[in-house]
């Protein structure tokens, strides 16, 4: 877990996950708000989503070029 991930409260973590799941928000926008790089966002998602949900999310963002 990165320092940025450790500093997030449960509420902020929930906001991060919600934004990452949104098809309209880019990793750059998430980085601007939370200070986390793309790989860190992916790690947060991997840790907090069910495995199949994470895989589906990764496929979706790959297709959209988020």
Secondary structure, 3 states (H helix, E strand, C coil): CCHHHHCCCHHHHHHHHHHHHCCCCCHHHHHHHHCCCHHHHHHHHHHHCCHHHHHHHHHHHHHHCC
